[in-house]
Amino acid sequence: MLINPNTSTATTRMMTAIAGRSLGRALPLHAPGGAPSVRGVTVSRGPRMLTDPAALRAAAPEVLAAGLRAVAAGDCAALLVGAFGDPGVAELRAAVGVPVVGIGEAALAEAAAGGTPFGIATTTPLLADAIAAHVTALGLADRYTGLRLTTGTPEHLSAHPALLVDRLERAVRACAERDGARAVVIGGGPLGEAAEELRTRCGVAIVAPIPAACRAVVRLLSG
């Protein structure tokens, strides 16, 4: 089950589709039963985008409630929380018996693997401090080269996909060329489609959070 911590059902559909494709690629060839199905759920209340710390904090109880409902239904093998700040992940882990993966923690861990210097490109300047704190809490600050932000508001960029990709590409290149990053995380679940496109446009390794989280889910379910 993929939980979208914002209230955009279009974003839920987009992230769920990416997760379905990513799980199929992450599973070993000829895995028994094939790729598991992915269902998306949108939280009941909150903003359409999480662009500041208050919205991120408010999303946590909504994510917890959605996750508890999914597990109570009895057919949920794992929970994936689809916001880069991982709201509600800690609370869900304390409350349920299935694996819980946040797209932020999964992407950051994958980018930093093997001591790789990594940066983050994203659209939400008001979350810059929260993102840096999350990197530190995960024990990855020694490999973190910094955050590069797009120009333009998140709301405007989300409404213009081509412009979003262009601005994110500029931020990615700044991470690599100015900061020395060898991997760049695209910081946001709603940026999932842009992250997939950037993998073919940038010379530096691009870490897309939703596929990274799906790979983490497969490892947990296979362990």
TIMIVEX-764783 format. One record per residue (C-alpha): chain; residue in three letters; x negated, y, z. Coordinates in nm, 2 decimals. Layout:
<nodes>
<node><chain>A</chain><resn>ALA</resn><x>X</x><y>Y</y><z>Z</z></node>
...
</nodes>
This chain:
<nodes>
<node><chain>A</chain><resn>MET</resn><x>0.00</x><y>0.00</y><z>0.00</z></node>
<node><chain>A</chain><resn>LEU</resn><x>-0.13</x><y>0.34</y><z>-0.10</z></node>
<node><chain>A</chain><resn>ILE</resn><x>-0.01</x><y>0.62</y><z>0.12</z></node>
<node><chain>A</chain><resn>ASN</resn><x>0.00</x><y>0.97</y><z>-0.03</z></node>
<node><chain>A</chain><resn>PRO</resn><x>-0.04</x><y>1.22</y><z>0.26</z></node>
<node><chain>A</chain><resn>ASN</resn><x>0.11</x><y>1.50</y><z>0.05</z></node>
<node><chain>A</chain><resn>THR</resn><x>0.47</x><y>1.51</y><z>-0.07</z></node>
<node><chain>A</chain><resn>SER</resn><x>0.41</x><y>1.52</y><z>-0.45</z></node>
<node><chain>A</chain><resn>THR</resn><x>0.56</x><y>1.20</y><z>-0.59</z></node>
<node><chain>A</chain><resn>ALA</resn><x>0.38</x><y>1.27</y><z>-0.92</z></node>
<node><chain>A</chain><resn>THR</resn><x>0.05</x><y>1.25</y><z>-0.73</z></node>
<node><chain>A</chain><resn>THR</resn><x>0.16</x><y>0.93</y><z>-0.57</z></node>
<node><chain>A</chain><resn>ARG</resn><x>0.23</x><y>0.77</y><z>-0.91</z></node>
<node><chain>A</chain><resn>MET</resn><x>-0.10</x><y>0.89</y><z>-1.05</z></node>
<node><chain>A</chain><resn>MET</resn><x>-0.31</x><y>0.76</y><z>-0.75</z></node>
<node><chain>A</chain><resn>THR</resn><x>-0.12</x><y>0.43</y><z>-0.75</z></node>
<node><chain>A</chain><resn>ALA</resn><x>-0.19</x><y>0.37</y><z>-1.12</z></node>
<node><chain>A</chain><resn>ILE</resn><x>-0.56</x><y>0.44</y><z>-1.06</z></node>
<node><chain>A</chain><resn>ALA</resn><x>-0.57</x><y>0.20</y><z>-0.76</z></node>
<node><chain>A</chain><resn>GLY</resn><x>-0.40</x><y>-0.07</y><z>-0.96</z></node>
<node><chain>A</chain><resn>ARG</resn><x>-0.66</x><y>-0.05</y><z>-1.24</z></node>
<node><chain>A</chain><resn>SER</resn><x>-0.95</x><y>-0.02</y><z>-0.99</z></node>
<node><chain>A</chain><resn>LEU</resn><x>-0.84</x><y>-0.33</y><z>-0.80</z></node>
<node><chain>A</chain><resn>GLY</resn><x>-0.83</x><y>-0.52</y><z>-1.12</z></node>
<node><chain>A</chain><resn>ARG</resn><x>-1.19</x><y>-0.42</y><z>-1.20</z></node>
<node><chain>A</chain><resn>ALA</resn><x>-1.31</x><y>-0.47</y><z>-0.84</z></node>
<node><chain>A</chain><resn>LEU</resn><x>-1.19</x><y>-0.83</y><z>-0.81</z></node>
<node><chain>A</chain><resn>PRO</resn><x>-1.42</x><y>-1.12</y><z>-0.94</z></node>
<node><chain>A</chain><resn>LEU</resn><x>-1.33</x><y>-1.25</y><z>-1.28</z></node>
<node><chain>A</chain><resn>HIS</resn><x>-1.07</x><y>-1.52</y><z>-1.26</z></node>
<node><chain>A</chain><resn>ALA</resn><x>-0.99</x><y>-1.44</y><z>-0.89</z></node>
<node><chain>A</chain><resn>PRO</resn><x>-0.71</x><y>-1.67</y><z>-0.76</z></node>
<node><chain>A</chain><resn>GLY</resn><x>-0.38</x><y>-1.50</y><z>-0.81</z></node>
<node><chain>A</chain><resn>GLY</resn><x>-0.52</x><y>-1.21</y><z>-1.01</z></node>
<node><chain>A</chain><resn>ALA</resn><x>-0.52</x><y>-0.85</y><z>-0.90</z></node>
<node><chain>A</chain><resn>PRO</resn><x>-0.28</x><y>-0.78</y><z>-0.61</z></node>
<node><chain>A</chain><resn>SER</resn><x>0.00</x><y>-0.54</y><z>-0.67</z></node>
<node><chain>A</chain><resn>VAL</resn><x>-0.03</x><y>-0.18</y><z>-0.54</z></node>
<node><chain>A</chain><resn>ARG</resn><x>0.27</x><y>0.01</y><z>-0.42</z></node>
<node><chain>A</chain><resn>GLY</resn><x>0.26</x><y>0.38</y><z>-0.35</z></node>
<node><chain>A</chain><resn>VAL</resn><x>0.45</x><y>0.56</y><z>-0.08</z></node>
<node><chain>A</chain><resn>THR</resn><x>0.49</x><y>0.93</y><z>-0.03</z></node>
<node><chain>A</chain><resn>VAL</resn><x>0.50</x><y>1.08</y><z>0.32</z></node>
<node><chain>A</chain><resn>SER</resn><x>0.84</x><y>1.22</y><z>0.42</z></node>
<node><chain>A</chain><resn>ARG</resn><x>0.74</x><y>1.57</y><z>0.52</z></node>
<node><chain>A</chain><resn>GLY</resn><x>0.46</x><y>1.82</y><z>0.45</z></node>
<node><chain>A</chain><resn>PRO</resn><x>0.30</x><y>2.03</y><z>0.17</z></node>
<node><chain>A</chain><resn>ARG</resn><x>0.26</x><y>1.92</y><z>-0.19</z></node>
<node><chain>A</chain><resn>MET</resn><x>-0.11</x><y>1.97</y><z>-0.15</z></node>
<node><chain>A</chain><resn>LEU</resn><x>-0.34</x><y>1.95</y><z>0.15</z></node>
<node><chain>A</chain><resn>THR</resn><x>-0.56</x><y>2.26</y><z>0.12</z></node>
<node><chain>A</chain><resn>ASP</resn><x>-0.64</x><y>2.37</y><z>0.47</z></node>
<node><chain>A</chain><resn>PRO</resn><x>-0.71</x><y>2.21</y><z>0.81</z></node>
<node><chain>A</chain><resn>ALA</resn><x>-0.37</x><y>2.27</y><z>0.95</z></node>
<node><chain>A</chain><resn>ALA</resn><x>-0.21</x><y>2.07</y><z>0.67</z></node>
<node><chain>A</chain><resn>LEU</resn><x>-0.46</x><y>1.79</y><z>0.71</z></node>
<node><chain>A</chain><resn>ARG</resn><x>-0.38</x><y>1.77</y><z>1.08</z></node>
<node><chain>A</chain><resn>ALA</resn><x>-0.01</x><y>1.78</y><z>1.02</z></node>
<node><chain>A</chain><resn>ALA</resn><x>-0.04</x><y>1.49</y><z>0.77</z></node>
<node><chain>A</chain><resn>ALA</resn><x>-0.19</x><y>1.25</y><z>1.02</z></node>
<node><chain>A</chain><resn>PRO</resn><x>0.14</x><y>1.15</y><z>1.20</z></node>
<node><chain>A</chain><resn>GLU</resn><x>0.32</x><y>1.13</y><z>0.87</z></node>
<node><chain>A</chain><resn>VAL</resn><x>0.06</x><y>0.89</y><z>0.74</z></node>
<node><chain>A</chain><resn>LEU</resn><x>0.08</x><y>0.68</y><z>1.06</z></node>
<node><chain>A</chain><resn>ALA</resn><x>0.46</x><y>0.66</y><z>1.03</z></node>
<node><chain>A</chain><resn>ALA</resn><x>0.44</x><y>0.55</y><z>0.67</z></node>
<node><chain>A</chain><resn>GLY</resn><x>0.18</x><y>0.29</y><z>0.74</z></node>
<node><chain>A</chain><resn>LEU</resn><x>0.37</x><y>0.15</y><z>1.03</z></node>
<node><chain>A</chain><resn>ARG</resn><x>0.68</x><y>0.11</y><z>0.82</z></node>
<node><chain>A</chain><resn>ALA</resn><x>0.48</x><y>-0.06</y><z>0.54</z></node>
<node><chain>A</chain><resn>VAL</resn><x>0.32</x><y>-0.31</y><z>0.78</z></node>
<node><chain>A</chain><resn>ALA</resn><x>0.65</x><y>-0.38</y><z>0.95</z></node>
<node><chain>A</chain><resn>ALA</resn><x>0.80</x><y>-0.48</y><z>0.62</z></node>
<node><chain>A</chain><resn>GLY</resn><x>0.56</x><y>-0.78</y><z>0.63</z></node>
<node><chain>A</chain><resn>ASP</resn><x>0.42</x><y>-0.79</y><z>0.28</z></node>
<node><chain>A</chain><resn>CYS</resn><x>0.13</x><y>-0.54</y><z>0.31</z></node>
<node><chain>A</chain><resn>ALA</resn><x>-0.23</x><y>-0.68</y><z>0.31</z></node>
<node><chain>A</chain><resn>ALA</resn><x>-0.41</x><y>-0.35</y><z>0.34</z></node>
<node><chain>A</chain><resn>LEU</resn><x>-0.34</x><y>0.02</y><z>0.37</z></node>
<node><chain>A</chain><resn>LEU</resn><x>-0.52</x><y>0.29</y><z>0.16</z></node>
<node><chain>A</chain><resn>VAL</resn><x>-0.49</x><y>0.65</y><z>0.27</z></node>
<node><chain>A</chain><resn>GLY</resn><x>-0.51</x><y>0.88</y><z>-0.04</z></node>
<node><chain>A</chain><resn>ALA</resn><x>-0.64</x><y>1.21</y><z>0.09</z></node>
<node><chain>A</chain><resn>PHE</resn><x>-1.01</x><y>1.30</y><z>0.11</z></node>
<node><chain>A</chain><resn>GLY</resn><x>-0.99</x><y>1.41</y><z>0.47</z></node>
<node><chain>A</chain><resn>ASP</resn><x>-0.86</x><y>1.06</y><z>0.57</z></node>
<node><chain>A</chain><resn>PRO</resn><x>-0.57</x><y>1.19</y><z>0.79</z></node>
<node><chain>A</chain><resn>GLY</resn><x>-0.42</x><y>0.92</y><z>1.00</z></node>
<node><chain>A</chain><resn>VAL</resn><x>-0.68</x><y>0.66</y><z>0.93</z></node>
<node><chain>A</chain><resn>ALA</resn><x>-0.81</x><y>0.63</y><z>1.28</z></node>
<node><chain>A</chain><resn>GLU</resn><x>-0.46</x><y>0.62</y><z>1.42</z></node>
<node><chain>A</chain><resn>LEU</resn><x>-0.36</x><y>0.35</y><z>1.18</z></node>
<node><chain>A</chain><resn>ARG</resn><x>-0.66</x><y>0.13</y><z>1.26</z></node>
<node><chain>A</chain><resn>ALA</resn><x>-0.57</x><y>0.15</y><z>1.63</z></node>
<node><chain>A</chain><resn>ALA</resn><x>-0.21</x><y>0.05</y><z>1.56</z></node>
<node><chain>A</chain><resn>VAL</resn><x>-0.21</x><y>-0.22</y><z>1.28</z></node>
<node><chain>A</chain><resn>GLY</resn><x>-0.37</x><y>-0.55</y><z>1.22</z></node>
<node><chain>A</chain><resn>VAL</resn><x>-0.44</x><y>-0.51</y><z>0.85</z></node>
<node><chain>A</chain><resn>PRO</resn><x>-0.75</x><y>-0.33</y><z>0.69</z></node>
<node><chain>A</chain><resn>VAL</resn><x>-0.71</x><y>0.05</y><z>0.66</z></node>
<node><chain>A</chain><resn>VAL</resn><x>-0.93</x><y>0.24</y><z>0.42</z></node>
<node><chain>A</chain><resn>GLY</resn><x>-0.95</x><y>0.61</y><z>0.37</z></node>
<node><chain>A</chain><resn>ILE</resn><x>-1.06</x><y>0.74</y><z>0.03</z></node>
<node><chain>A</chain><resn>GLY</resn><x>-1.29</x><y>1.00</y><z>0.18</z></node>
<node><chain>A</chain><resn>GLU</resn><x>-1.49</x><y>0.76</y><z>0.40</z></node>
<node><chain>A</chain><resn>ALA</resn><x>-1.51</x><y>0.50</y><z>0.12</z></node>
<node><chain>A</chain><resn>ALA</resn><x>-1.64</x><y>0.74</y><z>-0.14</z></node>
<node><chain>A</chain><resn>LEU</resn><x>-1.89</x><y>0.91</y><z>0.09</z></node>
<node><chain>A</chain><resn>ALA</resn><x>-2.03</x><y>0.57</y><z>0.21</z></node>
<node><chain>A</chain><resn>GLU</resn><x>-2.06</x><y>0.45</y><z>-0.15</z></node>
<node><chain>A</chain><resn>ALA</resn><x>-2.23</x><y>0.77</y><z>-0.27</z></node>
<node><chain>A</chain><resn>ALA</resn><x>-2.49</x><y>0.76</y><z>0.02</z></node>
<node><chain>A</chain><resn>ALA</resn><x>-2.57</x><y>0.39</y><z>-0.02</z></node>
<node><chain>A</chain><resn>GLY</resn><x>-2.94</x><y>0.31</y><z>-0.03</z></node>
<node><chain>A</chain><resn>GLY</resn><x>-3.03</x><y>0.66</y><z>0.10</z></node>
<node><chain>A</chain><resn>THR</resn><x>-2.91</x><y>0.83</y><z>-0.22</z></node>
<node><chain>A</chain><resn>PRO</resn><x>-2.88</x><y>1.21</y><z>-0.18</z></node>
<node><chain>A</chain><resn>PHE</resn><x>-2.52</x><y>1.31</y><z>-0.26</z></node>
<node><chain>A</chain><resn>GLY</resn><x>-2.31</x><y>1.61</y><z>-0.30</z></node>
<node><chain>A</chain><resn>ILE</resn><x>-1.94</x><y>1.68</y><z>-0.31</z></node>
<node><chain>A</chain><resn>ALA</resn><x>-1.75</x><y>1.88</y><z>-0.58</z></node>
<node><chain>A</chain><resn>THR</resn><x>-1.40</x><y>1.99</y><z>-0.49</z></node>
<node><chain>A</chain><resn>THR</resn><x>-1.13</x><y>2.25</y><z>-0.52</z></node>
<node><chain>A</chain><resn>THR</resn><x>-1.04</x><y>2.33</y><z>-0.16</z></node>
<node><chain>A</chain><resn>PRO</resn><x>-1.26</x><y>2.60</y><z>0.00</z></node>
<node><chain>A</chain><resn>LEU</resn><x>-1.06</x><y>2.61</y><z>0.32</z></node>
<node><chain>A</chain><resn>LEU</resn><x>-1.15</x><y>2.25</y><z>0.39</z></node>
<node><chain>A</chain><resn>ALA</resn><x>-1.53</x><y>2.30</y><z>0.35</z></node>
<node><chain>A</chain><resn>ASP</resn><x>-1.60</x><y>2.29</y><z>0.72</z></node>
<node><chain>A</chain><resn>ALA</resn><x>-1.37</x><y>1.99</y><z>0.78</z></node>
<node><chain>A</chain><resn>ILE</resn><x>-1.55</x><y>1.80</y><z>0.49</z></node>
<node><chain>A</chain><resn>ALA</resn><x>-1.89</x><y>1.88</y><z>0.63</z></node>
<node><chain>A</chain><resn>ALA</resn><x>-1.78</x><y>1.76</y><z>0.98</z></node>
<node><chain>A</chain><resn>HIS</resn><x>-1.64</x><y>1.44</y><z>0.82</z></node>
<node><chain>A</chain><resn>VAL</resn><x>-1.98</x><y>1.37</y><z>0.66</z></node>
<node><chain>A</chain><resn>THR</resn><x>-2.16</x><y>1.42</y><z>0.99</z></node>
<node><chain>A</chain><resn>ALA</resn><x>-1.91</x><y>1.20</y><z>1.18</z></node>
<node><chain>A</chain><resn>LEU</resn><x>-1.98</x><y>0.92</y><z>0.93</z></node>
<node><chain>A</chain><resn>GLY</resn><x>-2.35</x><y>0.95</y><z>1.00</z></node>
<node><chain>A</chain><resn>LEU</resn><x>-2.44</x><y>1.07</y><z>0.65</z></node>
<node><chain>A</chain><resn>ALA</resn><x>-2.56</x><y>1.42</y><z>0.70</z></node>
<node><chain>A</chain><resn>ASP</resn><x>-2.92</x><y>1.33</y><z>0.63</z></node>
<node><chain>A</chain><resn>ARG</resn><x>-2.83</x><y>1.24</y><z>0.27</z></node>
<node><chain>A</chain><resn>TYR</resn><x>-2.58</x><y>1.52</y><z>0.21</z></node>
<node><chain>A</chain><resn>THR</resn><x>-2.70</x><y>1.79</y><z>-0.03</z></node>
<node><chain>A</chain><resn>GLY</resn><x>-2.40</x><y>2.01</y><z>0.01</z></node>
<node><chain>A</chain><resn>LEU</resn><x>-2.06</x><y>2.11</y><z>-0.12</z></node>
<node><chain>A</chain><resn>ARG</resn><x>-1.99</x><y>2.29</y><z>-0.45</z></node>
<node><chain>A</chain><resn>LEU</resn><x>-1.65</x><y>2.45</y><z>-0.51</z></node>
<node><chain>A</chain><resn>THR</resn><x>-1.45</x><y>2.52</y><z>-0.82</z></node>
<node><chain>A</chain><resn>THR</resn><x>-1.34</x><y>2.88</y><z>-0.90</z></node>
<node><chain>A</chain><resn>GLY</resn><x>-0.96</x><y>2.93</y><z>-0.90</z></node>
<node><chain>A</chain><resn>THR</resn><x>-0.70</x><y>2.82</y><z>-0.65</z></node>
<node><chain>A</chain><resn>PRO</resn><x>-0.63</x><y>2.45</y><z>-0.61</z></node>
<node><chain>A</chain><resn>GLU</resn><x>-0.27</x><y>2.51</y><z>-0.71</z></node>
<node><chain>A</chain><resn>HIS</resn><x>-0.36</x><y>2.68</y><z>-1.03</z></node>
<node><chain>A</chain><resn>LEU</resn><x>-0.62</x><y>2.42</y><z>-1.13</z></node>
<node><chain>A</chain><resn>SER</resn><x>-0.38</x><y>2.13</y><z>-1.06</z></node>
<node><chain>A</chain><resn>ALA</resn><x>-0.13</x><y>2.28</y><z>-1.30</z></node>
<node><chain>A</chain><resn>HIS</resn><x>-0.40</x><y>2.30</y><z>-1.58</z></node>
<node><chain>A</chain><resn>PRO</resn><x>-0.57</x><y>1.96</y><z>-1.61</z></node>
<node><chain>A</chain><resn>ALA</resn><x>-0.82</x><y>2.06</y><z>-1.88</z></node>
<node><chain>A</chain><resn>LEU</resn><x>-0.93</x><y>2.37</y><z>-1.68</z></node>
<node><chain>A</chain><resn>LEU</resn><x>-0.96</x><y>2.15</y><z>-1.37</z></node>
<node><chain>A</chain><resn>VAL</resn><x>-1.20</x><y>1.91</y><z>-1.54</z></node>
<node><chain>A</chain><resn>ASP</resn><x>-1.40</x><y>2.20</y><z>-1.68</z></node>
<node><chain>A</chain><resn>ARG</resn><x>-1.44</x><y>2.37</y><z>-1.34</z></node>
<node><chain>A</chain><resn>LEU</resn><x>-1.52</x><y>2.04</y><z>-1.16</z></node>
<node><chain>A</chain><resn>GLU</resn><x>-1.78</x><y>1.96</y><z>-1.42</z></node>
<node><chain>A</chain><resn>ARG</resn><x>-1.95</x><y>2.29</y><z>-1.35</z></node>
<node><chain>A</chain><resn>ALA</resn><x>-1.94</x><y>2.21</y><z>-0.98</z></node>
<node><chain>A</chain><resn>VAL</resn><x>-2.09</x><y>1.86</y><z>-1.04</z></node>
<node><chain>A</chain><resn>ARG</resn><x>-2.37</x><y>2.01</y><z>-1.25</z></node>
<node><chain>A</chain><resn>ALA</resn><x>-2.45</x><y>2.26</y><z>-0.97</z></node>
<node><chain>A</chain><resn>CYS</resn><x>-2.47</x><y>1.97</y><z>-0.72</z></node>
<node><chain>A</chain><resn>ALA</resn><x>-2.72</x><y>1.79</y><z>-0.94</z></node>
<node><chain>A</chain><resn>GLU</resn><x>-2.92</x><y>2.07</y><z>-1.08</z></node>
<node><chain>A</chain><resn>ARG</resn><x>-2.93</x><y>2.32</y><z>-0.79</z></node>
<node><chain>A</chain><resn>ASP</resn><x>-2.90</x><y>2.09</y><z>-0.49</z></node>
<node><chain>A</chain><resn>GLY</resn><x>-3.08</x><y>1.77</y><z>-0.60</z></node>
<node><chain>A</chain><resn>ALA</resn><x>-2.78</x><y>1.54</y><z>-0.57</z></node>
<node><chain>A</chain><resn>ARG</resn><x>-2.82</x><y>1.20</y><z>-0.75</z></node>
<node><chain>A</chain><resn>ALA</resn><x>-2.45</x><y>1.11</y><z>-0.68</z></node>
<node><chain>A</chain><resn>VAL</resn><x>-2.15</x><y>1.35</y><z>-0.66</z></node>
<node><chain>A</chain><resn>VAL</resn><x>-1.83</x><y>1.27</y><z>-0.49</z></node>
<node><chain>A</chain><resn>ILE</resn><x>-1.51</x><y>1.42</y><z>-0.64</z></node>
<node><chain>A</chain><resn>GLY</resn><x>-1.34</x><y>1.54</y><z>-0.32</z></node>
<node><chain>A</chain><resn>GLY</resn><x>-0.97</x><y>1.47</y><z>-0.35</z></node>
<node><chain>A</chain><resn>GLY</resn><x>-0.71</x><y>1.21</y><z>-0.42</z></node>
<node><chain>A</chain><resn>PRO</resn><x>-0.51</x><y>1.44</y><z>-0.65</z></node>
<node><chain>A</chain><resn>LEU</resn><x>-0.84</x><y>1.48</y><z>-0.85</z></node>
<node><chain>A</chain><resn>GLY</resn><x>-0.83</x><y>1.11</y><z>-0.94</z></node>
<node><chain>A</chain><resn>GLU</resn><x>-0.77</x><y>1.15</y><z>-1.31</z></node>
<node><chain>A</chain><resn>ALA</resn><x>-1.03</x><y>1.43</y><z>-1.34</z></node>
<node><chain>A</chain><resn>ALA</resn><x>-1.28</x><y>1.21</y><z>-1.16</z></node>
<node><chain>A</chain><resn>GLU</resn><x>-1.23</x><y>0.93</y><z>-1.41</z></node>
<node><chain>A</chain><resn>GLU</resn><x>-1.28</x><y>1.17</y><z>-1.70</z></node>
<node><chain>A</chain><resn>LEU</resn><x>-1.59</x><y>1.32</y><z>-1.55</z></node>
<node><chain>A</chain><resn>ARG</resn><x>-1.76</x><y>0.98</y><z>-1.53</z></node>
<node><chain>A</chain><resn>THR</resn><x>-1.80</x><y>1.00</y><z>-1.91</z></node>
<node><chain>A</chain><resn>ARG</resn><x>-1.91</x><y>1.37</y><z>-1.92</z></node>
<node><chain>A</chain><resn>CYS</resn><x>-2.18</x><y>1.40</y><z>-1.65</z></node>
<node><chain>A</chain><resn>GLY</resn><x>-2.53</x><y>1.26</y><z>-1.64</z></node>
<node><chain>A</chain><resn>VAL</resn><x>-2.52</x><y>1.23</y><z>-1.26</z></node>
<node><chain>A</chain><resn>ALA</resn><x>-2.34</x><y>0.94</y><z>-1.10</z></node>
<node><chain>A</chain><resn>ILE</resn><x>-1.98</x><y>1.03</y><z>-1.02</z></node>
<node><chain>A</chain><resn>VAL</resn><x>-1.81</x><y>0.86</y><z>-0.73</z></node>
<node><chain>A</chain><resn>ALA</resn><x>-1.43</x><y>0.87</y><z>-0.76</z></node>
<node><chain>A</chain><resn>PRO</resn><x>-1.26</x><y>0.82</y><z>-0.42</z></node>
<node><chain>A</chain><resn>ILE</resn><x>-0.97</x><y>0.60</y><z>-0.52</z></node>
<node><chain>A</chain><resn>PRO</resn><x>-1.18</x><y>0.34</y><z>-0.70</z></node>
<node><chain>A</chain><resn>ALA</resn><x>-1.44</x><y>0.35</y><z>-0.42</z></node>
<node><chain>A</chain><resn>ALA</resn><x>-1.16</x><y>0.28</y><z>-0.17</z></node>
<node><chain>A</chain><resn>CYS</resn><x>-1.03</x><y>-0.01</y><z>-0.37</z></node>
<node><chain>A</chain><resn>ARG</resn><x>-1.37</x><y>-0.17</y><z>-0.38</z></node>
<node><chain>A</chain><resn>ALA</resn><x>-1.38</x><y>-0.13</y><z>0.00</z></node>
<node><chain>A</chain><resn>VAL</resn><x>-1.04</x><y>-0.29</y><z>0.03</z></node>
<node><chain>A</chain><resn>VAL</resn><x>-1.16</x><y>-0.59</y><z>-0.18</z></node>
<node><chain>A</chain><resn>ARG</resn><x>-1.47</x><y>-0.63</y><z>0.04</z></node>
<node><chain>A</chain><resn>LEU</resn><x>-1.26</x><y>-0.63</y><z>0.35</z></node>
<node><chain>A</chain><resn>LEU</resn><x>-1.00</x><y>-0.87</y><z>0.22</z></node>
<node><chain>A</chain><resn>SER</resn><x>-1.27</x><y>-1.11</y><z>0.09</z></node>
<node><chain>A</chain><resn>GLY</resn><x>-1.48</x><y>-1.10</y><z>0.40</z></node>
</nodes>
